Amino acid sequence: MPRQPRLDASGLLQHVMARGIERRKLFLDDKDRECFLKRFAGILEETQTQCYAWALIPNHFHLLLRTGPTPLSKVMRKLMTGYAVTFNKRHKRAGHLFQNRYKSIICEEDPYLLELIRYIHLNPLRAKLVQDLSELDKYPWSGHSAILGHCKNPLIPVVTDEQSKVSNPKAPSIPSAKGGLFFQFRPETEKDNKHPENPVNPVKDKPVAEKTIEDVLLHFGETQKSARRRYREFVEKGIAQGRRPEFQGGGLVRSAGGNKTGLLGRSKEEREKGDARILGSGEFVMQALDKANETFERGFRPPISLDELTRKVTKDQGVDMKELVSSKRTEKISNARSIISYLAAIELKNSGKEIAGYLNLSEKSVSRCIDRGKKLLYRDEKLLDYLE
């Protein structure tokens, strides 16, 4: 059965997972993890994407994201391809790092936001990377310790002195999970309250990652101290639940934890509303599909056309279309063919036959171009910008 296209729309909550190829390790040491998180932090801020929960396991990772104006596919492409380039350079390896594409599941917010935060943050404990909750509290490779304030939040990008002098007044406000703008916690004491008539004041000029943690804690209390205590108690109660297969998506039956009892009495049409890419009620499934402007039958749509990709590459590489499809083999022309072949095949999902006909090459030549294009991409990840 062919895989379904991903769903995406600004503001949707998405559980994202990716594994190493052949279940190999994505992170060999702490430097790898630091590199991944540093890159991720910059992307979150640049794209105004919220990350409510995250956990790095040696051979995979989990993220709970809400995208802003930038599509999830672009966020993940920047993160995964960029990290793969750096990882391969550092460990002197070549080839794919990740197993296929990432998996993303749209999640209904009211029943699942806090449950997924807990589920994702308990992953290191389930994977026996830590022995107990006390050790998880200080574990630096999941968002749990950052929410508790025991570790510095690595998703807050490091800002240089030069960058701190530049502000962006046009940056969009990020809506909170509760529907309003982000707010600071009420002060712990009245003495600290500079605005007693309005104890909850809007937060300004804070990184997205910092605002997102405040957004999470506001579900648990009005002061930071009490919210952190209640959040930890909530996480602790989830330990006994073990693995939660229903969090892998699948519409109504999955939302019921695999138990169909709760679906009895519903119409057949209502029971059948479901989608493996969505975790939520039947009504939410249909709303999510509508918001993503997609039907079940709709096929894959590439971000740009092959024509548009070719125009961008040839213009940037200083090659015209006649040279591109000619028998010439200068380095400049070969680079252009290789970049187009790789991006068209891997990102735009064009077949080798289609690319061969387009570039006036044999399919065997296209295969060689794809391999060469992959090497060029590993040397310069900015080649992905041609897809934007």
N, C-alpha and C positions, 0 to 999 in steps of 0.2 A: 504493500500500500504506500503510495507516494506521501512524503511528509507534507504537512500543511504549512502554509506561509505563516510567519510570525504575525502576531497582532501588536499594534503599537498606536498609542495616542497620548498626547501630552496630559499629564496628571494621573495616569493609571498607575496603580501599585503593581510592581512586578517582582517575582521571585526568580532570580537568575542564577544558574549553575553552569559550571564548565569543568571538564575533567582533562587530565593529561592524556596524550595519545597512548593507547594500550595500557591505560591506568598507571602510566609512569608519573614520577614526581614532577610537580610544577615548581616546587620550592625546595631547593637542596640545602639551603642554610638561611640564617637570619638576614644576610645581605640581599638575597633574592626577595624575601618578604618585604624588606624595607624598600627595595626598588619598586616592587609592585604597588605598594601603598602610596609611595611618593608620587608615582605616575597617576594613580587613581585619584589622589587628592587634587591634583592640578586639573584633571578632567572634570571632576565634580564641580569645582568652582567655575571653570571655564564654560561649562554647559548648563550651569544652574540645575544640576541633578541632585536630588536628595538620596542619601543612603541611610536607611533606618537601622539596618543590621548587616553585619558581615562576619565571615569566618574563613580563615585560610587553613585548609587541611593539606597535608603534603601533596596529594595528587588531585585535589579539586578545590573549588571555592564556592561559597554561597554569598549572594548579595540580595538585599531587599531594597529596591530602587523605586523612586518616583521621578520620571523624567520631566523636564521643563520644556522649553521650545525645541531642544535638540532631540531627535529621535533616538530611541534606545540602540538601534543598530549602529549608529554612528558613535555613540558613547562606547559601546562594547568593541567596536572595530579599533578605535583609538587605544583602548586599554589592552586588548588581547594581542593585537599585532605588534604594537609598540613594545609590550613586555616580551613577546617571543623574540623580537629582534635583539633586545638587550640580553636576554637569557642565553641565546645562541652565541652571541659574541663573547659573553663572559665565560661560558663553559666550553667554548670552542667546538660547537656542534652545528649541524645543519639539519634542515627539514622541519616538518610540522611539530609544534609543541602541544597543541590542543587536539583533543579527540572530536573531530567534526565541528559543528557550530555549537555555540552555547545554547542552553535550554532556558526558555523564559516562560513563566506562567503568570498570567494576569490574576490578581487576587481581589476578591471583594473586601473592602476595607473594614467595615464595622465588625464582622466576626473574625477577621483574620490578621489585622495589622499587628496587634499585640501578641497573638499566638505565634505568628511567624518570627517576630523579633525574638521571642523566647526560644523557639525551635532552632533558629539559626545560631543563636549565641550559645546553645547547649551542645552544638556539634563537636567542639573539641573534647568535651567530657564524654560524649558517646563514643568518640574515636579513641578514647583513652590517652589523649595527648596531655591531659591533666587528670589528677586522681580524684579531686572533689571540688565542690563549689568554691571553697576558700582559695584553692589554687587557681581556679578559673577567674576569680575576682581580680587577680593580678596578671593574668595571661595576656600578653601584648598583641596577640595575633587574632583577636576577635573584638568586636565592638563593645562587648559586655564590660570590660575593664574601663573603657573610655566613658561609658555612661555613668559608671560608679565614681569616676574621677580618680581611680587608682593608677591609671596610666595616661600619659599625654595622648590626646586624640591625634593619631597619625593621618587622619583624613582632613585635617586643617592644613592647607598648603603653607609652606614656609615662604614668607614674604620678605624680600630684600629691602634694604633702606630705600633704594631707588623706586621700587614698586610701591612702597608705602606712601610715597609722595603723590601718587597718581590715584585719583578716585574715579569711579564710574557711576555718575548720577543717574544714568539711563538703565542701570541694571534692574531687571524685573523683580518685583516682590514675589516671594515664594509663599504660596498658601500653605497653611498648616493642615495637619490631618483633621483638626477639629473645625476647619472651615474658615478661620480668620487669619490674620497675620501672626507672625511669631511674636511672643511676648516674653519678657523677663519674668523670673519667679518673684513672688512677693518676698521682701526682705525677711531675714530670720528674726530681726528685732525691729521695733518701731523706731529705734534710734537711727537705723540705717536707711529709713524710708524718707527719701528726699521729697516725695510727692504723696503725703498721707491721704490727700483727697482722691488720688488715683493710684493705688498701690501697685497696679500692674501696668507697666509702661512699654510701648513698642520698642523693640530692639532695632538698632540701625547699624549699618556698616559692620556687620558680623559675617564671618565666613558661613557658607551654606551648611557645612558640616557641624559647626557649633550651634547654629539655629536648629538643626534637625535633632540634635540630642536634647535640646530644651523642649522641642515639640514632643519627643517621646516621653520625657519626664513629666510633662504637664498632664499626662493621662493618669499619673499616680499621686500627685499632690501639688500644693500651691507654693511650697517652699522646696528648695533644692534638697535639703537634708531629709525631709520626710518623703519626698518623691523617690529618692535613691533607695531609702530603706524599704519602701513598699514595692519598688521595682525588683529589688533583690529577692524579696519574699515571693513575688510572683514567679520569678525564674526558678527559685528553689522548688516550688510546687510542681514544676514541669518535669523535673528529673525522673519521677516515677512513671511518667507517660511513655518513656522510651521513644522508639522511632515512630514517626507519624506518617504512614504511607499516603494518607489522604491529602498531604500537603504537596503531592506531586501533580495536582491538577486533575480535571476530568469531569467537571459539571456536578450535577446533583448527587449522584451516587458517591463520588469521591468526597463531596462536601459533607455527606452523612457518615463519613468514616468507613465507607464500604457497607454500612448497614442500611438495607432498603426498607426497613420497617417504617421509618418516618415518611416514606414516599407513598405508603398505602393510602388509598382514597383519592390520590391525585389522578387527573386525567392522563391517558397514555401520552398525549402530546406534551404535557408538562413534565412527565417522568423522563421523556426522551431528550429534553433540552439539555445538552451537555457538550463540552468541547474539551479535549485533553489539554488545551493551552490555557484553560481558564479554571480557577478555583472559586466556586461560588454557587449561588442558587441559580435555578433555571432562568429566572427573570434577569439576574445579573449577567448571565451568559449572553442573553440576547441584547442587553443594553451595551455590554462591552463590544460585541460584534458590530453593533450599530455605530458606536463611538469611533471604532477603528475603521468605519466605512467599508465593511467587508461582509461578504456572504460566505457560507461554507464552501461554495463552489469556486470562489475566486482564486486564481492562481498566483504564482510568484510575480512580483513586479520589481524589477531592478531599480536602484536609485536613479540611474540615468541610462540613456540609450547607448548602444555601441557607437553610433554616429557621433554623439556628443562627447563620449570618452575619447574617440579618435581625434576630434577637433582640438580638444584640450591638450592631448599629448603631443600632437604634431606641432601645434603652435608653440608650446613650451620647449620642445626639443629642437625647434628650428628646422622641421622637415615638412615638405608639402605632400599632399596626397599622391601625386604622381610618383614621387620618389619612394613613398611608402610601399606602393604596390609594384614597383619596378624590380628588376633583378639586381639592383645595386646592393652592396653589402658593407657600406661604411659603418663605422662604430655608432655614429649618430642615428643612422637608419635602423640598425640592428637593435639598438636600445629602445627606440620607439616601438618597433614591432614586438619586442619582448615584453615591454610594459603593457601594451594594449592586449597582448595574448593572455598574459597572466591575470590581469584585472577582469578581462572579459570572461575568462573561463572560471575563475575562482569566485569572484564577487558578483558578476552579472549573470553567471550560470549559462553562458553561451556554449554550445557544443563545439568540439574541435573542428567538425565539418563546417559549421557556420563561420567560425573564425578564419579557417583556411580559405573559404570562398571569398570572404570579405577582404582579406589581405593578399589574395592571389598567391597563396602558398600551399604546399602539400600538408596533409594532416601530420605527417612525420615532422615536418619543419615547425609546425605550430607547437607540437609537443616539446621540441627543443627550445622554442621561444618561451614557453611557459616555465620551463626549468630555469632558464636564464633570467626571466622576469622575477622569479621568486628570489634569486640571489641578489638582484638589484634592489628589491624591496627590503631584504634583510640589511642591506647596507644603508638604505635611506627610506625610512618609514613615511616620509613626507609624500612619497608617490601615491599614497592613499588619498591625498587631497584631490587627485584627479576625479574621484568619485563624487565630490561635493558640488 
